[in-house]
Amino acid sequence: MSKILVTKTKSAIKRTKQQKLTLEALGLKKIGQSVEHQDTPNILGMIDKVNHLVSVEKIK
């Protein structure tokens, strides 16, 4: 599995509770914060739910 870098780009204000919990589960709290995750189906599904709030880069 490769790794991906997930960066929070937008605020979670006025978002649903589920989206806020998904961002927290990904480890993202502040705008501009980045976390590294494995490229697993679970993580990709979480990213798909909040793709309008985050940016994703592949890490070699």
N, CA, C and O atoms as a Tripos MOL2 file, in Angstrom:
@<TRIPOS>MOLECULE
protein
  240   239    60     0     0
PROTEIN
NO_CHARGES

@<TRIPOS>ATOM
      1 N           0.8310   -1.1790    0.0000 N.3       1 MET1
      2 CA          0.0000    0.0000    0.0000 C.3       1 MET1
      3 C           0.8820    1.2510    0.0000 C.2       1 MET1
      4 O           1.8850    1.3270    0.7100 O.2       1 MET1
      5 N           0.4910    2.2020   -0.7940 N.am      2 SER2
      6 CA          1.2150    3.4660   -0.8070 C.3       2 SER2
      7 C           0.6550    4.3810    0.2800 C.2       2 SER2
      8 O          -0.3380    4.0620    0.9340 O.2       2 SER2
      9 N           1.3000    5.4980    0.4510 N.am      3 LYS3
     10 CA          0.8620    6.4550    1.4620 C.3       3 LYS3
     11 C           0.2890    7.6840    0.7780 C.2       3 LYS3
     12 O           0.6600    8.0190   -0.3470 O.2       3 LYS3
     13 N          -0.6280    8.3550    1.4820 N.am      4 ILE4
     14 CA         -1.2020    9.5930    0.9830 C.3       4 ILE4
     15 C          -1.0970   10.6580    2.0580 C.2       4 ILE4
     16 O          -1.1010   10.3580    3.2520 O.2       4 ILE4
     17 N          -1.0030   11.9020    1.6200 N.am      5 LEU5
     18 CA         -0.9490   13.0500    2.5180 C.3       5 LEU5
     19 C          -2.2660   13.7920    2.3860 C.2       5 LEU5
     20 O          -2.6150   14.2570    1.3010 O.2       5 LEU5
     21 N          -2.9980   13.9030    3.4840 N.am      6 VAL6
     22 CA         -4.3060   14.5570    3.4970 C.3       6 VAL6
     23 C          -4.1570   15.8840    4.2270 C.2       6 VAL6
     24 O          -3.6660   15.9230    5.3550 O.2       6 VAL6
     25 N          -4.5810   16.9810    3.5830 N.am      7 THR7
     26 CA         -4.4770   18.3200    4.1540 C.3       7 THR7
     27 C          -5.8620   18.9410    4.2300 C.2       7 THR7
     28 O          -6.6080   18.9250    3.2510 O.2       7 THR7
     29 N          -6.2040   19.4860    5.3820 N.am      8 LYS8
     30 CA         -7.4870   20.1670    5.5400 C.3       8 LYS8
     31 C          -7.3770   21.5470    4.9060 C.2       8 LYS8
     32 O          -6.4880   22.3210    5.2620 O.2       8 LYS8
     33 N          -8.2660   21.8630    3.9730 N.am      9 THR9
     34 CA         -8.1850   23.1290    3.2510 C.3       9 THR9
     35 C          -9.3260   24.0820    3.5630 C.2       9 THR9
     36 O          -9.2070   25.2850    3.3320 O.2       9 THR9
     37 N         -10.4260   23.5640    4.0830 N.am     10 LYS10
     38 CA        -11.5880   24.4150    4.3780 C.3      10 LYS10
     39 C         -12.1140   24.1190    5.7700 C.2      10 LYS10
     40 O         -11.8340   23.0690    6.3470 O.2      10 LYS10
     41 N         -12.8800   25.0600    6.2970 N.am     11 SER11
     42 CA        -13.4250   24.9570    7.6390 C.3      11 SER11
     43 C         -14.5780   23.9630    7.7040 C.2      11 SER11
     44 O         -15.2520   23.7080    6.7070 O.2      11 SER11
     45 N         -14.7900   23.4120    8.8830 N.am     12 ALA12
     46 CA        -15.8890   22.4810    9.1130 C.3      12 ALA12
     47 C         -17.1070   23.1800    9.7180 C.2      12 ALA12
     48 O         -18.0740   22.5190   10.0980 O.2      12 ALA12
     49 N         -17.0670   24.4920    9.8070 N.am     13 ILE13
     50 CA        -18.2100   25.2480   10.3240 C.3      13 ILE13
     51 C         -19.3740   25.0980    9.3500 C.2      13 ILE13
     52 O         -19.1890   25.1540    8.1340 O.2      13 ILE13
     53 N         -20.5640   24.9080    9.8910 N.am     14 LYS14
     54 CA        -21.8010   24.7060    9.1250 C.3      14 LYS14
     55 C         -21.7630   23.4390    8.2780 C.2      14 LYS14
     56 O         -22.3980   23.3780    7.2250 O.2      14 LYS14
     57 N         -21.0380   22.4470    8.7210 N.am     15 ARG15
     58 CA        -21.0260   21.1320    8.0720 C.3      15 ARG15
     59 C         -21.7860   20.1610    8.9520 C.2      15 ARG15
     60 O         -22.0060   20.4300   10.1330 O.2      15 ARG15
     61 N         -22.1830   19.0520    8.3930 N.am     16 THR16
     62 CA        -22.9430   18.0810    9.1810 C.3      16 THR16
     63 C         -22.0570   17.4640   10.2620 C.2      16 THR16
     64 O         -20.8290   17.4890   10.1730 O.2      16 THR16
     65 N         -22.7030   16.9170   11.2720 N.am     17 LYS17
     66 CA        -21.9640   16.2940   12.3600 C.3      17 LYS17
     67 C         -21.1220   15.1350   11.8480 C.2      17 LYS17
     68 O         -20.0040   14.9160   12.3130 O.2      17 LYS17
     69 N         -21.6670   14.3920   10.8820 N.am     18 GLN18
     70 CA        -20.9540   13.2410   10.3230 C.3      18 GLN18
     71 C         -19.6550   13.6830    9.6450 C.2      18 GLN18
     72 O         -18.6290   13.0140    9.7720 O.2      18 GLN18
     73 N         -19.6960   14.8100    8.9240 N.am     19 GLN19
     74 CA        -18.4960   15.3120    8.2570 C.3      19 GLN19
     75 C         -17.4710   15.7850    9.2770 C.2      19 GLN19
     76 O         -16.2720   15.5730    9.0960 O.2      19 GLN19
     77 N         -17.9300   16.4200   10.3410 N.am     20 LYS20
     78 CA        -17.0150   16.8710   11.3970 C.3      20 LYS20
     79 C         -16.3380   15.6750   12.0680 C.2      20 LYS20
     80 O         -15.1380   15.7070   12.3440 O.2      20 LYS20
     81 N         -17.1130   14.6260   12.3280 N.am     21 LEU21
     82 CA        -16.5490   13.4330   12.9570 C.3      21 LEU21
     83 C         -15.5720   12.7210   12.0170 C.2      21 LEU21
     84 O         -14.5820   12.1470   12.4730 O.2      21 LEU21
     85 N         -15.8430   12.7540   10.7230 N.am     22 THR22
     86 CA        -14.9460   12.1310    9.7570 C.3      22 THR22
     87 C         -13.6110   12.8670    9.7200 C.2      22 THR22
     88 O         -12.5540   12.2370    9.6800 O.2      22 THR22
     89 N         -13.6560   14.1940    9.7330 N.am     23 LEU23
     90 CA        -12.4080   14.9680    9.7600 C.3      23 LEU23
     91 C         -11.6130   14.6660   11.0240 C.2      23 LEU23
     92 O         -10.3910   14.5290   10.9770 O.2      23 LEU23
     93 N         -12.3050   14.5640   12.1480 N.am     24 GLU24
     94 CA        -11.6340   14.2550   13.4170 C.3      24 GLU24
     95 C         -11.0240   12.8570   13.3820 C.2      24 GLU24
     96 O          -9.9270   12.6430   13.8980 O.2      24 GLU24
     97 N         -11.7320   11.9080   12.7770 N.am     25 ALA25
     98 CA        -11.2270   10.5400   12.6790 C.3      25 ALA25
     99 C          -9.9940   10.4690   11.7800 C.2      25 ALA25
    100 O          -9.1180    9.6290   11.9850 O.2      25 ALA25
    101 N          -9.9300   11.3420   10.7960 N.am     26 LEU26
    102 CA         -8.7460   11.4090    9.9420 C.3      26 LEU26
    103 C          -7.5710   12.0800   10.6530 C.2      26 LEU26
    104 O          -6.4350   11.9970   10.1860 O.2      26 LEU26
    105 N          -7.8380   12.7450   11.7800 N.am     27 GLY27
    106 CA         -6.7780   13.4090   12.5310 C.3      27 GLY27
    107 C          -6.5910   14.8570   12.1350 C.2      27 GLY27
    108 O          -5.5430   15.4410   12.4100 O.2      27 GLY27
    109 N          -7.5940   15.4510   11.4910 N.am     28 LEU28
    110 CA         -7.4960   16.8310   11.0300 C.3      28 LEU28
    111 C          -8.3050   17.7500   11.9320 C.2      28 LEU28
    112 O          -9.5110   17.5680   12.0970 O.2      28 LEU28
    113 N          -7.6350   18.7370   12.5150 N.am     29 LYS29
    114 CA         -8.3110   19.6690   13.4030 C.3      29 LYS29
    115 C          -8.2640   21.0990   12.8720 C.2      29 LYS29
    116 O          -9.2780   21.7970   12.8800 O.2      29 LYS29
    117 N          -7.1020   21.5350   12.4160 N.am     30 LYS30
    118 CA         -6.9490   22.9230   11.9790 C.3      30 LYS30
    119 C          -6.7650   23.0020   10.4650 C.2      30 LYS30
    120 O          -6.2810   22.0640    9.8320 O.2      30 LYS30
    121 N          -7.1590   24.1300    9.9090 N.am     31 ILE31
    122 CA         -6.9600   24.3560    8.4770 C.3      31 ILE31
    123 C          -5.4590   24.4160    8.2030 C.2      31 ILE31
    124 O          -4.7150   25.0890    8.9170 O.2      31 ILE31
    125 N          -5.0280   23.7160    7.1770 N.am     32 GLY32
    126 CA         -3.6170   23.6690    6.8320 C.3      32 GLY32
    127 C          -2.8830   22.4980    7.4590 C.2      32 GLY32
    128 O          -1.7380   22.2250    7.0990 O.2      32 GLY32
    129 N          -3.5130   21.8080    8.3810 N.am     33 GLN33
    130 CA         -2.8820   20.6530    9.0210 C.3      33 GLN33
    131 C          -2.8580   19.4790    8.0520 C.2      33 GLN33
    132 O          -3.8270   19.2390    7.3310 O.2      33 GLN33
    133 N          -1.7570   18.7580    8.0380 N.am     34 SER34
    134 CA         -1.6130   17.5970    7.1600 C.3      34 SER34
    135 C          -1.3280   16.3510    7.9810 C.2      34 SER34
    136 O          -0.6270   16.4030    8.9910 O.2      34 SER34
    137 N          -1.8790   15.2340    7.5340 N.am     35 VAL35
    138 CA         -1.6150   13.9400    8.1520 C.3      35 VAL35
    139 C          -1.3150   12.9290    7.0590 C.2      35 VAL35
    140 O          -1.7710   13.0590    5.9230 O.2      35 VAL35
    141 N          -0.5420   11.9270    7.4230 N.am     36 GLU36
    142 CA         -0.1480   10.8770    6.4820 C.3      36 GLU36
    143 C          -0.9030    9.6000    6.8430 C.2      36 GLU36
    144 O          -0.9380    9.1990    8.0060 O.2      36 GLU36
    145 N          -1.5060    8.9640    5.8360 N.am     37 HIS37
    146 CA         -2.2530    7.7370    6.0420 C.3      37 HIS37
    147 C          -1.8610    6.7120    4.9960 C.2      37 HIS37
    148 O          -1.3170    7.0480    3.9440 O.2      37 HIS37
    149 N          -2.1480    5.4490    5.3050 N.am     38 GLN38
    150 CA         -2.0130    4.3870    4.3150 C.3      38 GLN38
    151 C          -3.1620    4.5130    3.3080 C.2      38 GLN38
    152 O          -4.2400    5.0030    3.6430 O.2      38 GLN38
    153 N          -2.9230    4.0770    2.1040 N.am     39 ASP39
    154 CA         -3.9070    4.1450    1.0270 C.3      39 ASP39
    155 C          -4.8320    2.9300    1.0900 C.2      39 ASP39
    156 O          -4.7780    2.0600    0.2210 O.2      39 ASP39
    157 N          -5.6840    2.8730    2.1250 N.am     40 THR40
    158 CA         -6.5860    1.7450    2.3180 C.3      40 THR40
    159 C          -8.0100    2.1240    1.9040 C.2      40 THR40
    160 O          -8.3350    3.3100    1.8430 O.2      40 THR40
    161 N          -8.8530    1.1470    1.6220 N.am     41 PRO41
    162 CA        -10.2390    1.4610    1.2480 C.3      41 PRO41
    163 C         -10.9990    2.2310    2.3330 C.2      41 PRO41
    164 O         -11.8440    3.0690    2.0160 O.2      41 PRO41
    165 N         -10.7080    1.9550    3.6100 N.am     42 ASN42
    166 CA        -11.3800    2.6700    4.6950 C.3      42 ASN42
    167 C         -11.0450    4.1580    4.6610 C.2      42 ASN42
    168 O         -11.9380    5.0020    4.7430 O.2      42 ASN42
    169 N          -9.7770    4.4720    4.5430 N.am     43 ILE43
    170 CA         -9.3340    5.8660    4.5180 C.3      43 ILE43
    171 C          -9.8430    6.5590    3.2630 C.2      43 ILE43
    172 O         -10.2840    7.7060    3.3290 O.2      43 ILE43
    173 N          -9.7890    5.8820    2.1230 N.am     44 LEU44
    174 CA        -10.2600    6.4830    0.8730 C.3      44 LEU44
    175 C         -11.7610    6.7710    0.9370 C.2      44 LEU44
    176 O         -12.2140    7.7680    0.3760 O.2      44 LEU44
    177 N         -12.5350    5.9250    1.6040 N.am     45 GLY45
    178 CA        -13.9580    6.1720    1.7780 C.3      45 GLY45
    179 C         -14.2210    7.3820    2.6470 C.2      45 GLY45
    180 O         -15.1330    8.1630    2.3760 O.2      45 GLY45
    181 N         -13.4160    7.5390    3.7010 N.am     46 MET46
    182 CA        -13.5580    8.7020    4.5700 C.3      46 MET46
    183 C         -13.2060    9.9790    3.8160 C.2      46 MET46
    184 O         -13.8810   10.9990    3.9580 O.2      46 MET46
    185 N         -12.1580    9.9180    3.0210 N.am     47 ILE47
    186 CA        -11.7450   11.0830    2.2380 C.3      47 ILE47
    187 C         -12.8140   11.4430    1.2120 C.2      47 ILE47
    188 O         -13.0520   12.6220    0.9510 O.2      47 ILE47
    189 N         -13.4580   10.4330    0.6290 N.am     48 ASP48
    190 CA        -14.5040   10.6780   -0.3620 C.3      48 ASP48
    191 C         -15.6790   11.4400    0.2460 C.2      48 ASP48
    192 O         -16.3160   12.2380   -0.4410 O.2      48 ASP48
    193 N         -15.9730   11.2080    1.5140 N.am     49 LYS49
    194 CA        -17.0800   11.8850    2.1860 C.3      49 LYS49
    195 C         -16.7960   13.3560    2.4680 C.2      49 LYS49
    196 O         -17.7220   14.1610    2.5660 O.2      49 LYS49
    197 N         -15.5120   13.7100    2.5980 N.am     50 VAL50
    198 CA        -15.1610   15.1010    2.9110 C.3      50 VAL50
    199 C         -14.1980   15.6770    1.8610 C.2      50 VAL50
    200 O         -13.3890   16.5500    2.1740 O.2      50 VAL50
    201 N         -14.2900   15.1860    0.6190 N.am     51 ASN51
    202 CA        -13.3320   15.6030   -0.4060 C.3      51 ASN51
    203 C         -13.4210   17.0930   -0.7340 C.2      51 ASN51
    204 O         -12.4710   17.6530   -1.2810 O.2      51 ASN51
    205 N         -14.5390   17.7470   -0.4140 N.am     52 HIS52
    206 CA        -14.6670   19.1760   -0.6480 C.3      52 HIS52
    207 C         -13.9830   20.0050    0.4460 C.2      52 HIS52
    208 O         -13.8830   21.2260    0.3260 O.2      52 HIS52
    209 N         -13.5160   19.3530    1.5010 N.am     53 LEU53
    210 CA        -12.8550   20.0490    2.6120 C.3      53 LEU53
    211 C         -11.3620   19.7580    2.7050 C.2      53 LEU53
    212 O         -10.6500   20.4150    3.4640 O.2      53 LEU53
    213 N         -10.8810   18.7780    1.9410 N.am     54 VAL54
    214 CA         -9.4840   18.3550    2.0370 C.3      54 VAL54
    215 C          -8.8480   18.2730    0.6560 C.2      54 VAL54
    216 O          -9.5310   18.2360   -0.3680 O.2      54 VAL54
    217 N          -7.5180   18.2440    0.6630 N.am     55 SER55
    218 CA         -6.7730   17.9430   -0.5620 C.3      55 SER55
    219 C          -5.9020   16.7230   -0.2840 C.2      55 SER55
    220 O          -5.4680   16.4990    0.8460 O.2      55 SER55
    221 N          -5.6520   15.9330   -1.3370 N.am     56 VAL56
    222 CA         -4.9610   14.6580   -1.1760 C.3      56 VAL56
    223 C          -3.7940   14.6060   -2.1520 C.2      56 VAL56
    224 O          -3.9320   14.9500   -3.3260 O.2      56 VAL56
    225 N          -2.6340   14.1670   -1.6440 N.am     57 GLU57
    226 CA         -1.4460   13.9720   -2.4860 C.3      57 GLU57
    227 C          -0.8990   12.5830   -2.2250 C.2      57 GLU57
    228 O          -0.9160   12.1090   -1.0890 O.2      57 GLU57
    229 N          -0.4100   11.9240   -3.2750 N.am     58 LYS58
    230 CA          0.2390   10.6300   -3.1060 C.3      58 LYS58
    231 C           1.6930   10.8450   -2.7240 C.2      58 LYS58
    232 O           2.3600   11.7320   -3.2560 O.2      58 LYS58
    233 N           2.1780   10.0300   -1.8040 N.am     59 ILE59
    234 CA          3.5700   10.0720   -1.3820 C.3      59 ILE59
    235 C           4.2610    8.8270   -1.9150 C.2      59 ILE59
    236 O           3.7170    7.7270   -1.8220 O.2      59 ILE59
    237 N           5.4300    8.9890   -2.4610 N.am     60 LYS60
    238 CA          6.1570    7.8400   -3.0030 C.3      60 LYS60
    239 C           6.8430    7.0640   -1.9200 C.2      60 LYS60
    240 O           7.5030    6.0630   -2.2000 O.2      60 LYS60
@<TRIPOS>BOND
     1     1     2 1
     2     2     3 1
     3     3     4 2
     4     3     5 am
     5     5     6 1
     6     6     7 1
     7     7     8 2
     8     7     9 am
     9     9    10 1
    10    10    11 1
    11    11    12 2
    12    11    13 am
    13    13    14 1
    14    14    15 1
    15    15    16 2
    16    15    17 am
    17    17    18 1
    18    18    19 1
    19    19    20 2
    20    19    21 am
    21    21    22 1
    22    22    23 1
    23    23    24 2
    24    23    25 am
    25    25    26 1
    26    26    27 1
    27    27    28 2
    28    27    29 am
    29    29    30 1
    30    30    31 1
    31    31    32 2
    32    31    33 am
    33    33    34 1
    34    34    35 1
    35    35    36 2
    36    35    37 am
    37    37    38 1
    38    38    39 1
    39    39    40 2
    40    39    41 am
    41    41    42 1
    42    42    43 1
    43    43    44 2
    44    43    45 am
    45    45    46 1
    46    46    47 1
    47    47    48 2
    48    47    49 am
    49    49    50 1
    50    50    51 1
    51    51    52 2
    52    51    53 am
    53    53    54 1
    54    54    55 1
    55    55    56 2
    56    55    57 am
    57    57    58 1
    58    58    59 1
    59    59    60 2
    60    59    61 am
    61    61    62 1
    62    62    63 1
    63    63    64 2
    64    63    65 am
    65    65    66 1
    66    66    67 1
    67    67    68 2
    68    67    69 am
    69    69    70 1
    70    70    71 1
    71    71    72 2
    72    71    73 am
    73    73    74 1
    74    74    75 1
    75    75    76 2
    76    75    77 am
    77    77    78 1
    78    78    79 1
    79    79    80 2
    80    79    81 am
    81    81    82 1
    82    82    83 1
    83    83    84 2
    84    83    85 am
    85    85    86 1
    86    86    87 1
    87    87    88 2
    88    87    89 am
    89    89    90 1
    90    90    91 1
    91    91    92 2
    92    91    93 am
    93    93    94 1
    94    94    95 1
    95    95    96 2
    96    95    97 am
    97    97    98 1
    98    98    99 1
    99    99   100 2
   100    99   101 am
   101   101   102 1
   102   102   103 1
   103   103   104 2
   104   103   105 am
   105   105   106 1
   106   106   107 1
   107   107   108 2
   108   107   109 am
   109   109   110 1
   110   110   111 1
   111   111   112 2
   112   111   113 am
   113   113   114 1
   114   114   115 1
   115   115   116 2
   116   115   117 am
   117   117   118 1
   118   118   119 1
   119   119   120 2
   120   119   121 am
   121   121   122 1
   122   122   123 1
   123   123   124 2
   124   123   125 am
   125   125   126 1
   126   126   127 1
   127   127   128 2
   128   127   129 am
   129   129   130 1
   130   130   131 1
   131   131   132 2
   132   131   133 am
   133   133   134 1
   134   134   135 1
   135   135   136 2
   136   135   137 am
   137   137   138 1
   138   138   139 1
   139   139   140 2
   140   139   141 am
   141   141   142 1
   142   142   143 1
   143   143   144 2
   144   143   145 am
   145   145   146 1
   146   146   147 1
   147   147   148 2
   148   147   149 am
   149   149   150 1
   150   150   151 1
   151   151   152 2
   152   151   153 am
   153   153   154 1
   154   154   155 1
   155   155   156 2
   156   155   157 am
   157   157   158 1
   158   158   159 1
   159   159   160 2
   160   159   161 am
   161   161   162 1
   162   162   163 1
   163   163   164 2
   164   163   165 am
   165   165   166 1
   166   166   167 1
   167   167   168 2
   168   167   169 am
   169   169   170 1
   170   170   171 1
   171   171   172 2
   172   171   173 am
   173   173   174 1
   174   174   175 1
   175   175   176 2
   176   175   177 am
   177   177   178 1
   178   178   179 1
   179   179   180 2
   180   179   181 am
   181   181   182 1
   182   182   183 1
   183   183   184 2
   184   183   185 am
   185   185   186 1
   186   186   187 1
   187   187   188 2
   188   187   189 am
   189   189   190 1
   190   190   191 1
   191   191   192 2
   192   191   193 am
   193   193   194 1
   194   194   195 1
   195   195   196 2
   196   195   197 am
   197   197   198 1
   198   198   199 1
   199   199   200 2
   200   199   201 am
   201   201   202 1
   202   202   203 1
   203   203   204 2
   204   203   205 am
   205   205   206 1
   206   206   207 1
   207   207   208 2
   208   207   209 am
   209   209   210 1
   210   210   211 1
   211   211   212 2
   212   211   213 am
   213   213   214 1
   214   214   215 1
   215   215   216 2
   216   215   217 am
   217   217   218 1
   218   218   219 1
   219   219   220 2
   220   219   221 am
   221   221   222 1
   222   222   223 1
   223   223   224 2
   224   223   225 am
   225   225   226 1
   226   226   227 1
   227   227   228 2
   228   227   229 am
   229   229   230 1
   230   230   231 1
   231   231   232 2
   232   231   233 am
   233   233   234 1
   234   234   235 1
   235   235   236 2
   236   235   237 am
   237   237   238 1
   238   238   239 1
   239   239   240 2
@<TRIPOS>SUBSTRUCTURE
     1 MET1         2 RESIDUE 1 A MET
     2 SER2         6 RESIDUE 1 A SER
     3 LYS3        10 RESIDUE 1 A LYS
     4 ILE4        14 RESIDUE 1 A ILE
     5 LEU5        18 RESIDUE 1 A LEU
     6 VAL6        22 RESIDUE 1 A VAL
     7 THR7        26 RESIDUE 1 A THR
     8 LYS8        30 RESIDUE 1 A LYS
     9 THR9        34 RESIDUE 1 A THR
    10 LYS10       38 RESIDUE 1 A LYS
    11 SER11       42 RESIDUE 1 A SER
    12 ALA12       46 RESIDUE 1 A ALA
    13 ILE13       50 RESIDUE 1 A ILE
    14 LYS14       54 RESIDUE 1 A LYS
    15 ARG15       58 RESIDUE 1 A ARG
    16 THR16       62 RESIDUE 1 A THR
    17 LYS17       66 RESIDUE 1 A LYS
    18 GLN18       70 RESIDUE 1 A GLN
    19 GLN19       74 RESIDUE 1 A GLN
    20 LYS20       78 RESIDUE 1 A LYS
    21 LEU21       82 RESIDUE 1 A LEU
    22 THR22       86 RESIDUE 1 A THR
    23 LEU23       90 RESIDUE 1 A LEU
    24 GLU24       94 RESIDUE 1 A GLU
    25 ALA25       98 RESIDUE 1 A ALA
    26 LEU26      102 RESIDUE 1 A LEU
    27 GLY27      106 RESIDUE 1 A GLY
    28 LEU28      110 RESIDUE 1 A LEU
    29 LYS29      114 RESIDUE 1 A LYS
    30 LYS30      118 RESIDUE 1 A LYS
    31 ILE31      122 RESIDUE 1 A ILE
    32 GLY32      126 RESIDUE 1 A GLY
    33 GLN33      130 RESIDUE 1 A GLN
    34 SER34      134 RESIDUE 1 A SER
    35 VAL35      138 RESIDUE 1 A VAL
    36 GLU36      142 RESIDUE 1 A GLU
    37 HIS37      146 RESIDUE 1 A HIS
    38 GLN38      150 RESIDUE 1 A GLN
    39 ASP39      154 RESIDUE 1 A ASP
    40 THR40      158 RESIDUE 1 A THR
    41 PRO41      162 RESIDUE 1 A PRO
    42 ASN42      166 RESIDUE 1 A ASN
    43 ILE43      170 RESIDUE 1 A ILE
    44 LEU44      174 RESIDUE 1 A LEU
    45 GLY45      178 RESIDUE 1 A GLY
    46 MET46      182 RESIDUE 1 A MET
    47 ILE47      186 RESIDUE 1 A ILE
    48 ASP48      190 RESIDUE 1 A ASP
    49 LYS49      194 RESIDUE 1 A LYS
    50 VAL50      198 RESIDUE 1 A VAL
    51 ASN51      202 RESIDUE 1 A ASN
    52 HIS52      206 RESIDUE 1 A HIS
    53 LEU53      210 RESIDUE 1 A LEU
    54 VAL54      214 RESIDUE 1 A VAL
    55 SER55      218 RESIDUE 1 A SER
    56 VAL56      222 RESIDUE 1 A VAL
    57 GLU57      226 RESIDUE 1 A GLU
    58 LYS58      230 RESIDUE 1 A LYS
    59 ILE59      234 RESIDUE 1 A ILE
    60 LYS60      238 RESIDUE 1 A LYS
